[in-house]
Amino acid sequence: MGLFGNKEEKKAQKIEDINAKFGMTELDQKDIDSLQLIQTELDKFGLSLKPDDAQKPLLAYMSILMQQNWMLMRQLDRVNQKLDKLIEK
């Protein structure tokens, strides 16, 4: 039971680190759950392991796409917040 809790704590910390790294500090629980699912899927494929030379270009490309996605999510969040303010008026 202690091991399960420790594993969950590590997973939660990893998600918090990703959120902070990409400036996504105001995610709601559904978004956090989705992020956890993405991280779980990446872990299944061993992408958290040290890549060999053949994998490095692919992982670099994936990293670029992921950073672009985070940027788009931040922009969409800002648009959504502005829309919410307009609706409140």
DAPE-V805744 format. One line per field, one symbol per residue. psi: psi as a letter, one per 30 degrees, with the letter a starting at -180 (. if undefined). burial: b if it has 9 or more other C-alpha atoms within 8 Angstrom, else e. Layout:
psi=???
burial=???
This chain:
psi=eeeeeeeeeeeeeeeeeeeeeghifhkleeeeeeeeeeeeeeeeggfflklleffeeeeeeeeeeeeeeeeeeeeeeeeeeeeeeeef.
burial=eeeeeeeeeebeeebeeebbebebeeeeeeebeebbeeeeebbeeebeeeeeeeebeeeeeeeeeebeebbeebeeeeeeeeeeeeeee
